[in-house]
């Protein structure tokens, strides 16, 4: 049941994916709407109560400019902080040329800024991102993804990993494989000392431009970016079941990030929370979100240097008590700060704010 003050809504949605199966669709608006009994339609000209736009929307569409219906922007990624002007302009140009955007050609972030200003509210996915968005819209709400599609496994119920089975899990989109490149020297030392295997759960193909043009093979990206370490990598096609099954055989997970890329360094803590949800301890780079969450959970999982990556990987692989301490702290944090009830109420409050 939804909150007493909100009727069943008919929501017009301009999604990230036409089938609503992109993670940014199904783990966010779609999950909330299904849980609360609201209806989603992609026909924005029909009888609807609210319009929710994604970063895939044509921000200059007349439907937004002329509609008297409240408009909400769900901004999952930090497009307000491009890597540089050239890349920002190239994205804006490419979207204009492929008809993803109408209107003048300008840096993509400028389109996003203007749409933030004109939206009734903006929803984003991290505290750090919200600080930037609020420069353009004071009514900004922070809501993380729902992770209910990933089964929760209490650490005490995990099947013990066999001694000598030194598997490390990484999960993510091919665009984030560059983060692994940052620690290849450490991984090579681990291969030589512990005979580790890296299980990479990701898409087997990706698109080089705008997530829809120039299809590429992920295995080629692995060989190019990771070099020698790619020989110790197992590429596993992403699915919820494959991720969960692979995690069952891992001793530890990792989330190395290329912090020089703002789009990566400002990502929220979703990937870390998913690892904890599966009962798996996880080492990460010191991004804003991961450092914040690690401190709140009281866990020692942040790696500030190559030496720390090596030292903490060694402890994770060798010391069961250290692994237990880290995952127990993480799962306590999950129970208190990230659950279905909390996230549903945040969506309720955000949409109520847009309708008021």
KALINTA-V472978 format. One record per pair of residues at least 4 apart in sequence whose ideal C-beta (glycine too) atoms are under 6 Angstrom apart, sorted by sequence separation. I is the first residue (numbers start at 1). J is the second residue. D is the distance in whole Angstrom. If there is no record, write none. Layout:
# KALINTA-V472978
i->I j->J d->D
i->I j->J d->D
This chain:
# KALINTA-V472978
i->2 j->6 d->5
i->17 j->21 d->6
i->23 j->27 d->5
i->24 j->28 d->6
i->26 j->30 d->5
i->27 j->31 d->6
i->29 j->33 d->6
i->53 j->57 d->4
i->62 j->66 d->5
i->63 j->67 d->6
i->83 j->87 d->5
i->106 j->110 d->5
i->130 j->134 d->6
i->134 j->138 d->6
i->153 j->157 d->6
i->161 j->165 d->5
i->172 j->176 d->4
i->183 j->187 d->6
i->190 j->194 d->5
i->207 j->211 d->5
i->209 j->213 d->4
i->221 j->225 d->6
i->222 j->226 d->5
i->226 j->230 d->4
i->262 j->266 d->6
i->269 j->273 d->6
i->290 j->294 d->6
i->304 j->308 d->5
i->308 j->312 d->6
i->314 j->318 d->6
i->315 j->319 d->5
i->324 j->328 d->6
i->333 j->337 d->6
i->334 j->338 d->5
i->15 j->20 d->6
i->17 j->22 d->4
i->20 j->25 d->5
i->21 j->26 d->6
i->25 j->30 d->5
i->33 j->38 d->4
i->41 j->46 d->6
i->82 j->87 d->6
i->95 j->100 d->4
i->96 j->101 d->5
i->124 j->129 d->4
i->153 j->158 d->6
i->191 j->196 d->6
i->207 j->212 d->5
i->209 j->214 d->5
i->275 j->280 d->5
i->286 j->291 d->5
i->294 j->299 d->5
i->303 j->308 d->4
i->16 j->22 d->4
i->82 j->88 d->4
i->95 j->101 d->4
i->116 j->122 d->5
i->124 j->130 d->5
i->134 j->140 d->5
i->190 j->196 d->5
i->207 j->213 d->6
i->208 j->214 d->4
i->236 j->242 d->5
i->258 j->264 d->5
i->259 j->265 d->5
i->284 j->290 d->4
i->303 j->309 d->4
i->33 j->40 d->5
i->44 j->51 d->6
i->64 j->71 d->6
i->133 j->140 d->5
i->223 j->230 d->5
i->257 j->264 d->5
i->275 j->282 d->4
i->294 j->301 d->5
i->315 j->322 d->5
i->316 j->323 d->6
i->16 j->24 d->5
i->17 j->25 d->6
i->207 j->215 d->6
i->208 j->216 d->5
i->222 j->230 d->5
i->294 j->302 d->5
i->16 j->25 d->5
i->96 j->105 d->5
i->124 j->133 d->5
i->303 j->312 d->6
i->15 j->25 d->5
i->20 j->30 d->5
i->130 j->140 d->5
i->205 j->215 d->6
i->206 j->216 d->6
i->236 j->246 d->6
i->272 j->282 d->6
i->122 j->133 d->5
i->222 j->233 d->6
i->291 j->302 d->6
i->93 j->105 d->6
i->130 j->142 d->5
i->206 j->218 d->6
i->272 j->284 d->6
i->92 j->106 d->5
i->204 j->218 d->5
i->92 j->107 d->5
i->122 j->137 d->5
i->127 j->142 d->6
i->92 j->108 d->4
i->219 j->235 d->6
i->255 j->271 d->5
i->286 j->302 d->5
i->91 j->108 d->4
i->284 j->301 d->6
i->51 j->69 d->5
i->89 j->107 d->5
i->121 j->139 d->4
i->122 j->140 d->5
i->123 j->141 d->5
i->272 j->290 d->6
i->283 j->301 d->5
i->286 j->304 d->5
i->44 j->63 d->5
i->88 j->107 d->4
i->117 j->136 d->5
i->125 j->144 d->6
i->50 j->70 d->5
i->51 j->71 d->5
i->52 j->72 d->5
i->53 j->73 d->5
i->54 j->74 d->6
i->55 j->75 d->6
i->88 j->108 d->6
i->116 j->136 d->4
i->123 j->143 d->6
i->269 j->289 d->4
i->283 j->303 d->6
i->88 j->109 d->5
i->116 j->137 d->5
i->268 j->289 d->5
i->52 j->74 d->6
i->253 j->275 d->4
i->265 j->287 d->5
i->29 j->52 d->6
i->113 j->136 d->5
i->269 j->293 d->5
i->301 j->326 d->6
i->11 j->38 d->6
i->13 j->40 d->5
i->82 j->109 d->5
i->253 j->280 d->5
i->299 j->326 d->5
i->166 j->194 d->5
i->168 j->196 d->6
i->174 j->202 d->6
i->257 j->285 d->4
i->8 j->37 d->5
i->9 j->38 d->4
i->10 j->39 d->5
i->11 j->40 d->5
i->12 j->41 d->6
i->80 j->109 d->6
i->174 j->203 d->6
i->252 j->281 d->5
i->253 j->282 d->4
i->254 j->283 d->5
i->255 j->284 d->4
i->256 j->285 d->5
i->283 j->312 d->5
i->8 j->38 d->6
i->79 j->109 d->6
i->166 j->196 d->5
i->167 j->197 d->5
i->168 j->198 d->5
i->169 j->199 d->5
i->170 j->200 d->5
i->171 j->201 d->4
i->250 j->280 d->6
i->257 j->287 d->5
i->299 j->329 d->4
i->247 j->278 d->4
i->298 j->329 d->5
i->299 j->330 d->6
i->12 j->44 d->4
i->80 j->112 d->6
i->167 j->199 d->6
i->174 j->206 d->4
i->297 j->329 d->5
i->79 j->112 d->5
i->200 j->233 d->5
i->204 j->237 d->5
i->247 j->280 d->5
i->297 j->330 d->5
i->2 j->36 d->4
i->198 j->232 d->6
i->197 j->232 d->6
i->198 j->233 d->5
i->199 j->234 d->5
i->200 j->235 d->6
i->201 j->236 d->5
i->203 j->238 d->5
i->12 j->48 d->4
i->202 j->238 d->5
i->297 j->333 d->4
i->199 j->236 d->6
i->201 j->238 d->5
i->10 j->48 d->5
i->16 j->54 d->5
i->10 j->49 d->5
i->11 j->50 d->6
i->12 j->51 d->4
i->13 j->52 d->5
i->14 j->53 d->5
i->15 j->54 d->6
i->9 j->49 d->5
i->14 j->54 d->6
i->16 j->56 d->5
i->188 j->229 d->6
i->191 j->232 d->5
i->201 j->242 d->6
i->60 j->102 d->5
i->73 j->115 d->6
i->184 j->226 d->6
i->187 j->229 d->5
i->201 j->243 d->5
i->281 j->323 d->5
i->14 j->57 d->4
i->58 j->101 d->5
i->60 j->103 d->4
i->58 j->102 d->6
i->174 j->218 d->5
i->177 j->221 d->6
i->181 j->225 d->5
i->184 j->229 d->5
i->201 j->246 d->5
i->281 j->326 d->4
i->73 j->119 d->4
i->281 j->327 d->5
i->75 j->122 d->6
i->174 j->221 d->6
i->199 j->246 d->5
i->71 j->119 d->5
i->177 j->225 d->6
i->71 j->120 d->6
i->72 j->121 d->5
i->73 j->122 d->5
i->74 j->123 d->5
i->75 j->124 d->5
i->76 j->125 d->5
i->70 j->120 d->4
i->78 j->129 d->5
i->24 j->76 d->4
i->59 j->111 d->5
i->80 j->132 d->5
i->276 j->330 d->4
i->276 j->331 d->6
i->59 j->115 d->4
i->276 j->334 d->6
i->252 j->316 d->4
i->273 j->338 d->6
i->251 j->317 d->6
i->171 j->243 d->6
i->183 j->256 d->5
i->182 j->256 d->5
i->180 j->256 d->6
i->182 j->258 d->6
i->169 j->246 d->6
i->179 j->256 d->4
i->169 j->247 d->6
i->179 j->257 d->4
i->179 j->258 d->5
i->178 j->258 d->5
i->169 j->250 d->4
i->167 j->249 d->5
i->167 j->250 d->5
i->168 j->252 d->6
i->169 j->253 d->4
i->170 j->254 d->6
i->168 j->254 d->6
i->161 j->251 d->5
i->149 j->240 d->5
i->151 j->244 d->6
i->31 j->146 d->4
i->94 j->210 d->6
i->28 j->145 d->6
i->27 j->145 d->4
i->27 j->146 d->5
i->186 j->306 d->5
i->158 j->279 d->4
i->186 j->309 d->4
i->190 j->313 d->6
i->194 j->317 d->6
i->144 j->268 d->6
i->150 j->274 d->6
i->155 j->279 d->5
i->186 j->310 d->5
i->145 j->270 d->5
i->152 j->277 d->5
i->153 j->278 d->6
i->153 j->279 d->4
i->183 j->309 d->5
i->147 j->274 d->6
i->150 j->277 d->5
i->147 j->277 d->6
i->129 j->266 d->6
i->128 j->266 d->5
i->126 j->268 d->4
i->125 j->268 d->4
i->166 j->317 d->5
i->128 j->288 d->4
i->126 j->289 d->5
i->155 j->327 d->5
i->83 j->261 d->6
i->81 j->262 d->4
i->78 j->263 d->6
i->78 j->266 d->4
i->146 j->343 d->6
i->143 j->346 d->5
i->141 j->350 d->4
i->123 j->350 d->5
i->121 j->353 d->5
i->121 j->354 d->5
i->120 j->354 d->5
i->72 j->354 d->5
i->70 j->354 d->5
i->50 j->354 d->6
i->35 j->344 d->6
i->32 j->347 d->4
i->3 j->348 d->5
